[in-house]
């Protein structure tokens, strides 16, 4: 009997996309810097309506500019057709410890963002990548200086300090930017 993972210790690493071929393979959209690193991570889980279920990679390879894989739980293309959009998760304990100046994006979500004028700009809603750099999406809260959503570049000149213990991020970003 497989025990269910603790959802609080899981991190989203990839999303399954459309089927590839007729044997049940799927395109895999990796969220890691080096895309193929996800295949070195043990114990994958897929998020379903019934909770997290194990997902076992049988084979994988680079295909053009992307990644494709087959899975023990996906025996054919008919099942693969139902898997588009399924998210893949692993336990954070399976990931390497980041350096002092590095963070997993999932650890930044929920941090309170404060600027140098001690104004509360909101909390980190999500992080995403653009062609130039990563972006911090900040949503307002009841304690925010205003009701504005903000997009703040993740850059060393702008993000001055991250304190995971205090759950805060100090930024050089005015409320009127």
C-alpha positions in Angstrom: 0.0 0.0 0.0 1.4 3.4 -1.0 1.3 6.2 1.5 0.1 9.6 0.4 2.7 12.3 0.4 2.3 15.4 2.6 1.2 18.2 0.2 2.9 20.8 2.3 6.3 19.3 1.5 5.8 19.0 -2.3 7.1 21.3 -5.0 5.7 21.6 -8.5 8.5 20.6 -11.0 6.7 19.9 -14.3 3.4 19.7 -16.3 2.3 17.0 -18.7 1.3 18.2 -22.1 -0.3 16.6 -25.2 0.5 13.0 -26.2 3.5 12.2 -28.3 3.1 9.3 -30.7 0.7 6.4 -30.4 2.3 4.5 -27.5 1.2 6.7 -24.6 4.2 9.0 -24.4 3.6 12.6 -23.3 5.4 15.9 -23.7 6.8 17.1 -20.4 7.2 20.8 -19.6 9.9 21.1 -17.0 10.1 24.0 -14.6 13.7 23.5 -13.7 16.6 25.6 -15.0 18.2 22.5 -16.6 15.0 20.9 -18.0 16.2 17.3 -18.0 17.2 17.5 -14.3 13.7 16.5 -13.3 14.4 12.9 -14.5 17.0 12.6 -11.7 14.5 13.4 -9.0 12.9 10.4 -7.4 9.3 9.7 -6.4 7.2 11.8 -8.7 3.5 12.5 -7.8 0.8 13.7 -10.1 -1.9 15.9 -8.7 -5.4 14.5 -9.4 -8.9 15.4 -8.2 -8.5 12.6 -5.6 -5.1 13.9 -4.3 -1.6 13.1 -5.1 -0.8 9.8 -6.9 2.6 8.2 -7.7 3.8 8.6 -11.3 6.7 6.4 -12.4 8.9 7.3 -15.5 9.5 4.3 -17.7 11.5 6.0 -20.4 12.3 9.6 -21.4 14.3 11.5 -24.0 14.9 14.9 -25.5 12.8 15.4 -28.6 13.6 18.5 -30.6 13.5 21.4 -28.2 11.4 19.5 -25.6 11.2 16.4 -23.5 9.0 13.4 -23.9 8.4 10.5 -21.5 6.5 7.3 -21.0 5.0 6.3 -17.6 4.1 3.1 -15.9 0.6 4.5 -15.2 0.0 5.6 -18.8 -0.2 2.3 -20.9 -1.5 3.8 -24.2 -2.4 6.9 -26.1 -6.0 6.8 -24.9 -4.9 7.3 -21.3 -2.3 9.8 -22.4 -5.1 11.9 -24.0 -6.6 12.4 -20.5 -3.3 13.6 -19.0 -2.8 17.0 -20.7 -2.3 19.6 -17.9 -1.6 17.2 -15.1 1.0 18.7 -12.8 4.1 16.8 -11.5 5.4 17.2 -7.9 8.3 15.9 -5.8 9.1 16.2 -2.1 11.3 19.2 -1.4 13.7 16.9 0.6 14.7 15.4 -2.8 16.0 18.7 -4.1 19.5 20.1 -3.5 19.8 22.8 -0.9 20.0 26.1 -2.6 23.0 28.4 -2.0 22.7 31.3 0.4 21.7 33.7 -2.4 19.4 31.3 -4.2 15.7 30.4 -3.5 13.1 28.0 -4.7 10.3 30.0 -6.1 7.8 28.0 -4.1 9.5 29.3 -0.9 9.0 32.9 -2.0 5.2 32.6 -2.6 3.4 34.2 0.4 6.2 36.4 1.5 5.2 40.0 2.5 6.9 42.5 0.1 8.0 45.7 1.8 9.9 48.6 0.2 12.6 50.8 1.6 10.0 53.3 2.8 8.6 50.5 5.0 5.4 50.4 2.8 3.7 47.0 2.6 3.2 46.3 -1.2 1.4 43.0 -0.7 2.4 39.3 -0.8 4.2 37.3 -3.5 1.4 35.6 -5.5 3.7 33.8 -8.0 7.0 34.0 -9.8 7.4 33.6 -13.5 10.1 33.9 -16.2 10.2 36.3 -19.1 12.9 36.5 -21.8 14.6 39.2 -19.8 14.4 38.0 -16.2 12.1 36.5 -13.6 9.1 38.5 -12.4 7.6 38.7 -8.9 3.8 39.0 -9.1 2.6 40.8 -5.9 -1.1 40.8 -4.9 -2.5 43.3 -2.4 -3.7 42.4 1.1 -5.7 44.2 3.8 -2.4 45.5 5.2 -1.1 46.8 1.8 -0.5 50.4 1.2 -3.1 50.2 -1.6 -5.2 47.8 -3.7 -2.7 47.6 -6.6 -1.4 44.3 -8.1 2.3 44.7 -9.0 4.9 43.1 -11.2 8.4 43.5 -9.8 11.5 42.4 -11.6 13.6 39.8 -9.8 17.0 41.6 -10.0 19.8 42.2 -7.5 19.3 46.0 -7.7 15.6 45.6 -6.8 15.4 42.6 -4.5 17.5 43.8 -1.6 16.8 41.1 1.0 14.8 37.9 1.4 14.2 36.7 4.9 12.4 33.3 4.8 12.2 33.1 8.6 10.5 36.5 8.9 8.5 35.7 5.6 9.5 39.1 4.2 11.2 40.5 1.0 12.7 44.0 1.0 12.6 45.7 -2.4 13.8 48.9 -3.9 10.4 49.6 -5.5 8.1 52.6 -4.9 4.4 52.2 -4.4 3.8 54.4 -7.5 6.0 52.4 -9.9 
